[in-house]
């Protein structure tokens, strides 16, 4: 189990560094003479048609609705694995990260609404500072090398999993357009088909993926955000195959898909969504209610909510502090949880796709909150972690 976690962390860490690089490139391109080509690239029309069924979107929306469905598919498989046999498989293990994740959703949302409650348009962005970007956060932890105990990394991963569950629920409940009953019926029909495949012990993933594509198309046309199809599909991929020496189709598919998501899909998403033209943006822009609410929600709300809720369940005796982790390093990870980059950008695109708004200022708030969280979290951990590697980090 420990070897599996270490392999996962190495992949996520490298993916976080790729995300940073893609973000920097996007910002440079968007503020250079190449900006017009950047916009043209994102608006390339892409259409797929089979008979009368047509899906036509600009490239940006194919990335956000299509490729990100693959990302959520991977997230769903990770959630299923962790719930059934991983870090969320027992009540004792689940209490602290789930409590921390809950605090990391509630408090940032309240901070955002403090600045934007009176604006019905801006209120749609309340969930933007509510999620942690695990790849980016682990990328920052990588800068500290082997000084970081494995227990602290596992806590951060478990916290991010809880965040992901919260983000999935939020997207499903609050970020949907007008619903198409016909498309929802088609989507609903695919679910018992997936259940039958799982129940009959089908271990080849191709039938699941074929039905999953149909599910994705139906959800896309329904008005519910299409990425949720990836989560639904993931929970029907069998964790263990019957009579095949413990083979895990889910773990195999997760292992095969992880590099594509970490090194291609998420960096491409970052490149497509982080390119903010900074022309005309100023301190006054950042101090507007929406970007200020996002930045402070990530930088202040996240660290307060995560650390406070985690500390409360420990003080109440409902959970134990991770082995070898002191309160200051736990606070440092709480600060790092304010790195909301990928999910914050994604939820921002949903919130202000529904409500018209100047999305550049929202992304400015996300970037500022993320950078502040990354810098302070790194500094806190740098001075609170042991100067030499602990045995647990090896």
Secondary structure, DSSP 8 states (H G I E B T S, - for coil): -HHHHHHHHHHHHHHHHHHHHHHHHHHHHHTSTTHHHHHHHHT-EEEEEETTEEEEEEHHHIIIIIIHHHHHHHHHHHHHHHHHHSTTSSHHHHHHHHHHHHHHHHHHHHHHHHHHTT-TTGGGGTTGGG---HHHHHHHHHTTGGGS-HHHHHHHHHHHHHHHHHHHHHHHHHS--S--HHHHHHHHHHHHHHHHHHHTT---HHHHHHHHHHHHHHHHHHSS-THHHHHHHHTTS-SS-TTSTT--HHHHHHHHHHHHIIIIIHHHHHHHH-----TT--HHHHTSHHHHHHHHIIIIIHHHHHHHHHHHHHHTTSS---TT--HHHHHHHHHHTT--HHHHHHHHHHHHHHS---HHHHHHHHHHHHHHHHHHHHHHHHHHS-SS--GGG-
